[in-house]
Amino acid sequence: MTRTERGFSCAGAHTVASLNRQSFAFGKLGRARRVLAGLLLAVSAGCSPVSDESPVLVIVNGRPLTQSEFDFRWSELSAAAQARYRTEGGKRKFLDDLITRELLLQEARKLGLDQSPGIRERLERYKEQLALDELMQATVRTPVDISKEEQESYFTAHSAKLLSAEQVHAAQILVPTLAQAKDLKRQLDEGADFAKLAQRFSIDQATRQRGGDLGPYRRGAAGPEVEAALLTLKPGMVSEPIETQAGVHLVKLISRDPGNVSNPYAARERLRQELHAEKQRKRFEEFLSKLRATATIRMADASKLVTEDAGPPPVASTP
């Protein structure tokens, strides 16, 4: 007896899954029927391995259910579904539900429902979607290589997201020339007081009298070059001279909020995931571009009915 004759071909299983999704309204079922409907969906998700040597547990109208098939169906259940069975009859209840499922499948086949045009069409659409999903997975399955330099560059470009995840307290000295900034940095390295140098030499009138104190740093309060430096400094450290349109900055990180120590790491991890997803998306776009470049695509006259409907024009953004 072949696998298909025994009623468990892959196509048949996926067809039943489709039927179950269409046929059961979970909100209208009783508790027992909801459990059964969930099982019908779960056990139809895959195809159990063939094992001629596995012992037979039960025979339903001539169709045997083996131990290996039972174990496979059980393994396909979610952890929550398995836990529910353990508190509601255990594996004996699960076996009863498999028997019920088999009876329903046999009745559906007896009525010819598995051969109806509607079922065949939905099955074909489902197979197409599976093939597309598999292709997309295969396209992006190759590990994405992200160098340390590329990662740090991405962090710098998105420094505002990192700074928003942590509270930092900083100070700065702003001077007009690089030579002066280098001289002040040398003095600071030799032990000079940052606040006193800021009060004497800084041209930033907003912070000069406070010894360059920027207070709790607000995202966007300084240019991206300064924000990038704040990401790399440890408390008490002073940056190298940073040139911007306003002049040349020396930035000192006074402290980071200890109450948010984990947030910067979480923000960095989110940025790593964003970079990874962006590289995967670009890889797929390149793959799709190659397909289009080598394909022969001719638009038929009837396509005008679709192509002329381009939707509303984009709304211009307000400056």
C-alpha atoms as a printed R data frame, in Angstrom:
    type eleno elety resid chain resno       x      y       z
1   ATOM     1    CA   MET     A     1   0.000  0.000   0.000
2   ATOM     2    CA   THR     A     2   1.479  3.338  -1.033
3   ATOM     3    CA   ARG     A     3   1.575  6.446   1.129
4   ATOM     4    CA   THR     A     4  -1.012  8.132  -1.064
5   ATOM     5    CA   GLU     A     5  -3.352  5.134  -0.884
6   ATOM     6    CA   ARG     A     6  -3.089  5.235   2.889
7   ATOM     7    CA   GLY     A     7  -4.267  8.824   2.718
8   ATOM     8    CA   PHE     A     8  -1.222 10.729   3.859
9   ATOM     9    CA   SER     A     9   0.395 12.265   0.776
10  ATOM    10    CA   CYS     A    10   1.941 15.732   1.233
11  ATOM    11    CA   ALA     A    11  -0.549 17.273  -1.166
12  ATOM    12    CA   GLY     A    12  -3.433 15.644   0.674
13  ATOM    13    CA   ALA     A    13  -2.205 16.912   4.018
14  ATOM    14    CA   HIS     A    14  -1.872 20.486   2.768
15  ATOM    15    CA   THR     A    15  -5.297 20.251   1.106
16  ATOM    16    CA   VAL     A    16  -6.863 19.226   4.398
17  ATOM    17    CA   ALA     A    17  -5.093 22.108   6.141
18  ATOM    18    CA   SER     A    18  -6.628 24.478   3.618
19  ATOM    19    CA   LEU     A    19 -10.055 22.878   4.089
20  ATOM    20    CA   ASN     A    20  -9.802 23.168   7.832
21  ATOM    21    CA   ARG     A    21  -8.979 26.865   7.691
22  ATOM    22    CA   GLN     A    22 -11.935 27.484   5.426
23  ATOM    23    CA   SER     A    23 -14.450 25.232   7.233
24  ATOM    24    CA   PHE     A    24 -14.088 25.973  10.964
25  ATOM    25    CA   ALA     A    25 -15.188 29.182  12.676
26  ATOM    26    CA   PHE     A    26 -13.340 28.917  15.964
27  ATOM    27    CA   GLY     A    27 -15.417 31.518  17.733
28  ATOM    28    CA   LYS     A    28 -18.569 29.433  17.261
29  ATOM    29    CA   LEU     A    29 -17.179 26.071  18.374
30  ATOM    30    CA   GLY     A    30 -17.466 24.537  21.797
31  ATOM    31    CA   ARG     A    31 -14.343 23.888  23.810
32  ATOM    32    CA   ALA     A    32 -13.958 20.281  22.704
33  ATOM    33    CA   ARG     A    33 -14.516 21.155  19.057
34  ATOM    34    CA   ARG     A    34 -11.976 24.000  19.266
35  ATOM    35    CA   VAL     A    35  -9.369 21.507  20.482
36  ATOM    36    CA   LEU     A    36 -10.299 19.181  17.628
37  ATOM    37    CA   ALA     A    37 -10.174 21.965  15.057
38  ATOM    38    CA   GLY     A    38  -6.746 23.013  16.316
39  ATOM    39    CA   LEU     A    39  -5.589 19.436  15.944
40  ATOM    40    CA   LEU     A    40  -6.962 19.241  12.415
41  ATOM    41    CA   LEU     A    41  -4.836 22.233  11.499
42  ATOM    42    CA   ALA     A    42  -1.741 21.041  13.323
43  ATOM    43    CA   VAL     A    43  -1.659 17.473  12.050
44  ATOM    44    CA   SER     A    44  -2.193 18.555   8.460
45  ATOM    45    CA   ALA     A    45   0.901 20.777   8.395
46  ATOM    46    CA   GLY     A    46   3.427 18.175   7.290
47  ATOM    47    CA   CYS     A    47   3.940 14.630   5.998
48  ATOM    48    CA   SER     A    48   5.047 11.955   8.421
49  ATOM    49    CA   PRO     A    49   7.975  9.717   7.490
50  ATOM    50    CA   VAL     A    50   7.262  6.248   6.096
51  ATOM    51    CA   SER     A    51   8.199  3.387   8.431
52  ATOM    52    CA   ASP     A    52   7.110 -0.118   7.468
53  ATOM    53    CA   GLU     A    53   8.581 -1.525  10.683
54  ATOM    54    CA   SER     A    54   6.732  0.773  13.080
55  ATOM    55    CA   PRO     A    55   4.073 -0.996  15.177
56  ATOM    56    CA   VAL     A    56   0.441 -0.306  14.314
57  ATOM    57    CA   LEU     A    57  -1.524  1.467  17.058
58  ATOM    58    CA   VAL     A    58  -4.989  1.385  15.521
59  ATOM    59    CA   ILE     A    59  -6.707  0.506  12.249
60  ATOM    60    CA   VAL     A    60  -9.533  2.794  11.100
61  ATOM    61    CA   ASN     A    61 -11.669  1.245   8.343
62  ATOM    62    CA   GLY     A    62  -8.632 -0.636   7.071
63  ATOM    63    CA   ARG     A    63  -6.255  2.305   7.310
64  ATOM    64    CA   PRO     A    64  -3.430  1.668   9.870
65  ATOM    65    CA   LEU     A    65  -2.047  4.372  12.146
66  ATOM    66    CA   THR     A    66   1.527  3.537  13.209
67  ATOM    67    CA   GLN     A    67   3.620  4.570  16.186
68  ATOM    68    CA   SER     A    68   6.045  6.523  13.985
69  ATOM    69    CA   GLU     A    69   3.198  8.496  12.446
70  ATOM    70    CA   PHE     A    70   1.702  9.158  15.876
71  ATOM    71    CA   ASP     A    71   5.084 10.409  17.156
72  ATOM    72    CA   PHE     A    72   5.503 12.638  14.112
73  ATOM    73    CA   ARG     A    73   2.042 14.173  14.549
74  ATOM    74    CA   TRP     A    74   2.745 14.745  18.231
75  ATOM    75    CA   SER     A    75   6.067 16.445  17.478
76  ATOM    76    CA   GLU     A    76   4.298 18.805  15.074
77  ATOM    77    CA   LEU     A    77   2.144 20.174  17.892
78  ATOM    78    CA   SER     A    78   3.181 23.402  19.570
79  ATOM    79    CA   ALA     A    79   4.470 23.276  23.135
80  ATOM    80    CA   ALA     A    80   1.206 24.857  24.300
81  ATOM    81    CA   ALA     A    81  -0.893 22.226  22.507
82  ATOM    82    CA   GLN     A    82   1.174 19.396  23.992
83  ATOM    83    CA   ALA     A    83   0.783 20.901  27.463
84  ATOM    84    CA   ARG     A    84  -2.974 21.140  26.951
85  ATOM    85    CA   TYR     A    85  -3.176 17.474  26.002
86  ATOM    86    CA   ARG     A    86  -1.140 16.481  29.051
87  ATOM    87    CA   THR     A    87  -3.770 18.097  31.282
88  ATOM    88    CA   GLU     A    88  -6.766 16.938  29.212
89  ATOM    89    CA   GLY     A    89  -6.396 13.223  28.653
90  ATOM    90    CA   GLY     A    90  -2.770 12.901  27.639
91  ATOM    91    CA   LYS     A    91  -1.636 11.050  24.529
92  ATOM    92    CA   ARG     A    92  -4.674  8.765  24.754
93  ATOM    93    CA   LYS     A    93  -6.826 11.823  24.013
94  ATOM    94    CA   PHE     A    94  -4.512 12.800  21.181
95  ATOM    95    CA   LEU     A    95  -4.879  9.319  19.671
96  ATOM    96    CA   ASP     A    96  -8.676  9.652  19.891
97  ATOM    97    CA   ASP     A    97  -8.451 12.965  18.038
98  ATOM    98    CA   LEU     A    98  -6.278 11.377  15.345
99  ATOM    99    CA   ILE     A    99  -8.904  8.660  14.920
100 ATOM   100    CA   THR     A   100 -11.601 11.335  14.602
101 ATOM   101    CA   ARG     A   101  -9.492 13.164  12.054
102 ATOM   102    CA   GLU     A   102  -9.040  9.998  10.003
103 ATOM   103    CA   LEU     A   103 -12.799  9.324  10.032
104 ATOM   104    CA   LEU     A   104 -13.461 12.859   8.820
105 ATOM   105    CA   LEU     A   105 -10.847 12.531   6.076
106 ATOM   106    CA   GLN     A   106 -12.297  9.250   4.886
107 ATOM   107    CA   GLU     A   107 -15.784 10.762   4.777
108 ATOM   108    CA   ALA     A   108 -14.496 13.787   2.857
109 ATOM   109    CA   ARG     A   109 -12.872 11.507   0.273
110 ATOM   110    CA   LYS     A   110 -16.004  9.353   0.065
111 ATOM   111    CA   LEU     A   111 -17.943 12.501  -0.858
112 ATOM   112    CA   GLY     A   112 -15.283 13.421  -3.425
113 ATOM   113    CA   LEU     A   113 -14.488 16.694  -1.706
114 ATOM   114    CA   ASP     A   114 -10.743 16.206  -2.194
115 ATOM   115    CA   GLN     A   115 -11.307 16.116  -5.980
116 ATOM   116    CA   SER     A   116 -13.515 19.195  -6.258
117 ATOM   117    CA   PRO     A   117 -12.289 21.993  -8.566
118 ATOM   118    CA   GLY     A   118 -12.320 24.474  -5.704
119 ATOM   119    CA   ILE     A   119 -10.068 22.306  -3.548
120 ATOM   120    CA   ARG     A   120  -7.703 21.614  -6.434
121 ATOM   121    CA   GLU     A   121  -7.445 25.326  -7.234
122 ATOM   122    CA   ARG     A   122  -6.744 26.281  -3.602
123 ATOM   123    CA   LEU     A   123  -4.181 23.503  -3.385
124 ATOM   124    CA   GLU     A   124  -2.420 24.815  -6.490
125 ATOM   125    CA   ARG     A   125  -2.341 28.352  -5.056
126 ATOM   126    CA   TYR     A   126  -0.944 26.994  -1.806
127 ATOM   127    CA   LYS     A   127   1.774 25.051  -3.644
128 ATOM   128    CA   GLU     A   128   2.718 28.198  -5.564
129 ATOM   129    CA   GLN     A   129   3.045 30.154  -2.320
130 ATOM   130    CA   LEU     A   130   5.161 27.401  -0.759
131 ATOM   131    CA   ALA     A   131   7.479 27.458  -3.778
132 ATOM   132    CA   LEU     A   132   7.794 31.252  -3.578
133 ATOM   133    CA   ASP     A   133   8.499 31.140   0.147
134 ATOM   134    CA   GLU     A   134  11.150 28.476  -0.374
135 ATOM   135    CA   LEU     A   135  12.798 30.500  -3.144
136 ATOM   136    CA   MET     A   136  12.923 33.646  -1.011
137 ATOM   137    CA   GLN     A   137  14.361 31.703   1.909
138 ATOM   138    CA   ALA     A   138  16.988 30.132  -0.318
139 ATOM   139    CA   THR     A   139  17.916 33.546  -1.727
140 ATOM   140    CA   VAL     A   140  18.639 35.079   1.681
141 ATOM   141    CA   ARG     A   141  19.719 31.891   3.456
142 ATOM   142    CA   THR     A   142  23.413 32.452   2.769
143 ATOM   143    CA   PRO     A   143  24.926 34.176   5.831
144 ATOM   144    CA   VAL     A   144  25.262 37.926   5.483
145 ATOM   145    CA   ASP     A   145  28.814 39.139   6.078
146 ATOM   146    CA   ILE     A   146  28.990 42.392   8.034
147 ATOM   147    CA   SER     A   147  32.455 43.697   8.811
148 ATOM   148    CA   LYS     A   148  33.220 45.510  12.056
149 ATOM   149    CA   GLU     A   149  33.984 48.671  10.085
150 ATOM   150    CA   GLU     A   150  30.657 48.473   8.257
151 ATOM   151    CA   GLN     A   151  28.819 47.933  11.516
152 ATOM   152    CA   GLU     A   152  30.480 50.860  13.257
153 ATOM   153    CA   SER     A   153  29.783 53.043  10.234
154 ATOM   154    CA   TYR     A   154  26.112 52.091  10.430
155 ATOM   155    CA   PHE     A   155  26.054 52.883  14.157
156 ATOM   156    CA   THR     A   156  27.581 56.271  13.476
157 ATOM   157    CA   ALA     A   157  25.039 57.061  10.755
158 ATOM   158    CA   HIS     A   158  22.252 56.151  13.182
159 ATOM   159    CA   SER     A   159  23.842 57.580  16.300
160 ATOM   160    CA   ALA     A   160  20.638 59.446  17.204
161 ATOM   161    CA   LYS     A   161  18.886 56.121  17.813
162 ATOM   162    CA   LEU     A   162  21.657 55.016  20.137
163 ATOM   163    CA   LEU     A   163  21.778 58.254  22.076
164 ATOM   164    CA   SER     A   164  18.007 58.227  22.516
165 ATOM   165    CA   ALA     A   165  18.365 54.934  24.366
166 ATOM   166    CA   GLU     A   166  20.746 56.331  26.989
167 ATOM   167    CA   GLN     A   167  21.010 59.470  29.075
168 ATOM   168    CA   VAL     A   168  24.438 61.080  28.851
169 ATOM   169    CA   HIS     A   169  25.901 64.117  30.574
170 ATOM   170    CA   ALA     A   170  28.547 65.917  28.512
171 ATOM   171    CA   ALA     A   171  30.538 69.115  28.213
172 ATOM   172    CA   GLN     A   172  32.367 70.792  25.366
173 ATOM   173    CA   ILE     A   173  34.935 73.391  24.449
174 ATOM   174    CA   LEU     A   174  34.387 75.080  21.100
175 ATOM   175    CA   VAL     A   175  37.267 76.992  19.513
176 ATOM   176    CA   PRO     A   176  37.704 78.516  16.038
177 ATOM   177    CA   THR     A   177  40.861 76.703  14.876
178 ATOM   178    CA   LEU     A   178  42.214 73.163  14.813
179 ATOM   179    CA   ALA     A   179  45.599 74.327  16.099
180 ATOM   180    CA   GLN     A   180  44.036 75.846  19.210
181 ATOM   181    CA   ALA     A   181  41.954 72.717  19.799
182 ATOM   182    CA   LYS     A   182  45.055 70.528  19.596
183 ATOM   183    CA   ASP     A   183  46.864 72.767  22.081
184 ATOM   184    CA   LEU     A   184  43.951 72.591  24.534
185 ATOM   185    CA   LYS     A   185  43.770 68.807  24.115
186 ATOM   186    CA   ARG     A   186  47.448 68.582  25.005
187 ATOM   187    CA   GLN     A   187  46.838 70.637  28.151
188 ATOM   188    CA   LEU     A   188  43.917 68.427  29.123
189 ATOM   189    CA   ASP     A   189  46.013 65.308  28.643
190 ATOM   190    CA   GLU     A   190  48.568 66.860  31.012
191 ATOM   191    CA   GLY     A   191  45.904 67.334  33.694
192 ATOM   192    CA   ALA     A   192  44.403 70.785  33.024
193 ATOM   193    CA   ASP     A   193  40.865 71.429  34.303
194 ATOM   194    CA   PHE     A   194  38.287 71.094  31.504
195 ATOM   195    CA   ALA     A   195  35.774 73.523  33.015
196 ATOM   196    CA   LYS     A   196  38.363 76.258  33.546
197 ATOM   197    CA   LEU     A   197  39.664 75.941  29.971
198 ATOM   198    CA   ALA     A   198  36.091 76.103  28.667
199 ATOM   199    CA   GLN     A   199  35.364 79.273  30.647
200 ATOM   200    CA   ARG     A   200  38.505 80.878  29.302
201 ATOM   201    CA   PHE     A   201  38.687 79.764  25.671
202 ATOM   202    CA   SER     A   202  35.316 78.397  24.482
203 ATOM   203    CA   ILE     A   203  33.432 80.548  21.983
204 ATOM   204    CA   ASP     A   204  30.119 78.755  22.722
205 ATOM   205    CA   GLN     A   205  28.314 81.462  24.690
206 ATOM   206    CA   ALA     A   206  25.517 79.079  25.746
207 ATOM   207    CA   THR     A   207  27.846 76.807  27.725
208 ATOM   208    CA   ARG     A   208  30.985 78.861  28.364
209 ATOM   209    CA   GLN     A   209  29.988 80.221  31.775
210 ATOM   210    CA   ARG     A   210  29.009 76.725  32.916
211 ATOM   211    CA   GLY     A   211  32.458 75.370  32.102
212 ATOM   212    CA   GLY     A   212  31.201 73.925  28.833
213 ATOM   213    CA   ASP     A   213  28.531 71.841  30.599
214 ATOM   214    CA   LEU     A   214  25.900 70.706  28.114
215 ATOM   215    CA   GLY     A   215  23.771 69.211  30.875
216 ATOM   216    CA   PRO     A   216  21.746 66.064  30.116
217 ATOM   217    CA   TYR     A   217  22.396 65.630  26.433
218 ATOM   218    CA   ARG     A   218  19.393 65.879  24.123
219 ATOM   219    CA   ARG     A   219  19.413 64.068  20.829
220 ATOM   220    CA   GLY     A   220  20.134 66.493  18.008
221 ATOM   221    CA   ALA     A   221  21.650 69.126  20.290
222 ATOM   222    CA   ALA     A   222  24.948 68.765  18.417
223 ATOM   223    CA   GLY     A   223  25.974 67.652  14.951
224 ATOM   224    CA   PRO     A   224  26.347 64.002  13.962
225 ATOM   225    CA   GLU     A   225  30.134 64.217  14.338
226 ATOM   226    CA   VAL     A   226  29.793 65.156  18.015
227 ATOM   227    CA   GLU     A   227  27.074 62.554  18.630
228 ATOM   228    CA   ALA     A   228  29.268 59.880  17.084
229 ATOM   229    CA   ALA     A   229  32.092 60.813  19.453
230 ATOM   230    CA   LEU     A   230  29.800 60.592  22.466
231 ATOM   231    CA   LEU     A   231  29.037 56.982  21.567
232 ATOM   232    CA   THR     A   232  32.676 55.941  21.850
233 ATOM   233    CA   LEU     A   233  33.741 57.923  24.937
234 ATOM   234    CA   LYS     A   234  33.857 56.532  28.446
235 ATOM   235    CA   PRO     A   235  33.010 58.770  31.426
236 ATOM   236    CA   GLY     A   236  35.836 61.203  32.103
237 ATOM   237    CA   MET     A   237  37.343 60.891  28.618
238 ATOM   238    CA   VAL     A   238  37.838 63.829  26.234
239 ATOM   239    CA   SER     A   239  37.530 63.398  22.486
240 ATOM   240    CA   GLU     A   240  40.069 64.314  19.872
241 ATOM   241    CA   PRO     A   241  39.344 67.623  18.081
242 ATOM   242    CA   ILE     A   242  36.134 67.407  16.044
243 ATOM   243    CA   GLU     A   243  35.756 69.821  13.138
244 ATOM   244    CA   THR     A   244  32.264 71.106  12.278
245 ATOM   245    CA   GLN     A   245  30.841 74.207  10.594
246 ATOM   246    CA   ALA     A   246  30.586 75.860  14.020
247 ATOM   247    CA   GLY     A   247  34.284 75.396  14.761
248 ATOM   248    CA   VAL     A   248  36.399 72.711  16.417
249 ATOM   249    CA   HIS     A   249  34.995 70.823  19.421
250 ATOM   250    CA   LEU     A   250  36.561 69.036  22.341
251 ATOM   251    CA   VAL     A   251  33.860 66.915  23.956
252 ATOM   252    CA   LYS     A   252  34.029 65.416  27.425
253 ATOM   253    CA   LEU     A   253  31.676 62.661  28.565
254 ATOM   254    CA   ILE     A   254  30.890 63.315  32.208
255 ATOM   255    CA   SER     A   255  28.558 60.391  32.887
256 ATOM   256    CA   ARG     A   256  26.043 57.940  31.560
257 ATOM   257    CA   ASP     A   257  22.791 57.265  33.362
258 ATOM   258    CA   PRO     A   258  23.341 53.946  35.244
259 ATOM   259    CA   GLY     A   259  19.614 53.366  35.231
260 ATOM   260    CA   ASN     A   260  19.706 52.789  31.482
261 ATOM   261    CA   VAL     A   261  22.890 50.729  31.207
262 ATOM   262    CA   SER     A   262  21.216 47.946  29.226
263 ATOM   263    CA   ASN     A   263  19.352 50.218  26.818
264 ATOM   264    CA   PRO     A   264  22.349 51.218  24.658
265 ATOM   265    CA   TYR     A   265  23.184 47.545  24.149
266 ATOM   266    CA   ALA     A   266  19.589 46.800  23.208
267 ATOM   267    CA   ALA     A   267  19.637 49.729  20.783
268 ATOM   268    CA   ARG     A   268  22.865 48.477  19.213
269 ATOM   269    CA   GLU     A   269  21.365 45.024  18.792
270 ATOM   270    CA   ARG     A   270  18.305 46.524  17.083
271 ATOM   271    CA   LEU     A   271  20.596 48.431  14.735
272 ATOM   272    CA   ARG     A   272  22.546 45.228  13.979
273 ATOM   273    CA   GLN     A   273  19.282 43.523  13.081
274 ATOM   274    CA   GLU     A   274  18.252 46.479  10.910
275 ATOM   275    CA   LEU     A   275  21.573 46.357   9.057
276 ATOM   276    CA   HIS     A   276  21.261 42.598   8.586
277 ATOM   277    CA   ALA     A   277  17.700 42.925   7.233
278 ATOM   278    CA   GLU     A   278  18.746 45.778   4.943
279 ATOM   279    CA   LYS     A   279  21.570 43.715   3.426
280 ATOM   280    CA   GLN     A   280  19.214 40.766   2.936
281 ATOM   281    CA   ARG     A   281  16.695 43.037   1.231
282 ATOM   282    CA   LYS     A   282  19.374 44.399  -1.106
283 ATOM   283    CA   ARG     A   283  20.505 40.871  -1.917
284 ATOM   284    CA   PHE     A   284  16.968 39.887  -2.889
285 ATOM   285    CA   GLU     A   285  16.516 43.058  -4.967
286 ATOM   286    CA   GLU     A   286  19.730 42.251  -6.846
287 ATOM   287    CA   PHE     A   287  18.495 38.696  -7.425
288 ATOM   288    CA   LEU     A   288  15.165 40.012  -8.730
289 ATOM   289    CA   SER     A   289  16.910 42.526 -10.997
290 ATOM   290    CA   LYS     A   290  18.929 39.708 -12.585
291 ATOM   291    CA   LEU     A   291  15.746 37.722 -13.211
292 ATOM   292    CA   ARG     A   292  14.083 40.695 -14.907
293 ATOM   293    CA   ALA     A   293  17.192 41.456 -16.931
294 ATOM   294    CA   THR     A   294  17.257 37.961 -18.437
295 ATOM   295    CA   ALA     A   295  13.474 37.538 -18.826
296 ATOM   296    CA   THR     A   296  11.316 38.260 -21.868
297 ATOM   297    CA   ILE     A   297   8.284 40.247 -20.722
298 ATOM   298    CA   ARG     A   298   5.734 41.546 -23.241
299 ATOM   299    CA   MET     A   299   2.714 43.511 -22.083
300 ATOM   300    CA   ALA     A   300  -0.488 42.502 -23.934
301 ATOM   301    CA   ASP     A   301  -3.062 45.054 -25.074
302 ATOM   302    CA   ALA     A   302  -5.416 44.031 -22.301
303 ATOM   303    CA   SER     A   303  -2.836 45.114 -19.733
304 ATOM   304    CA   LYS     A   304  -3.870 48.735 -20.386
305 ATOM   305    CA   LEU     A   305  -6.869 48.114 -18.148
306 ATOM   306    CA   VAL     A   306  -4.418 47.623 -15.300
307 ATOM   307    CA   THR     A   307  -1.426 49.775 -16.173
308 ATOM   308    CA   GLU     A   308  -3.542 52.901 -16.695
309 ATOM   309    CA   ASP     A   309  -4.686 52.656 -13.095
310 ATOM   310    CA   ALA     A   310  -1.574 53.908 -11.326
311 ATOM   311    CA   GLY     A   311  -3.394 55.132  -8.255
312 ATOM   312    CA   PRO     A   312  -3.389 58.708  -6.910
313 ATOM   313    CA   PRO     A   313  -0.227 60.765  -7.409
314 ATOM   314    CA   PRO     A   314   2.094 60.942  -4.397
315 ATOM   315    CA   VAL     A   315   1.467 63.831  -2.034
316 ATOM   316    CA   ALA     A   316   4.339 66.315  -2.055
317 ATOM   317    CA   SER     A   317   5.967 66.617   1.339
318 ATOM   318    CA   THR     A   318   5.847 69.993   3.026
319 ATOM   319    CA   PRO     A   319   9.319 71.449   3.589
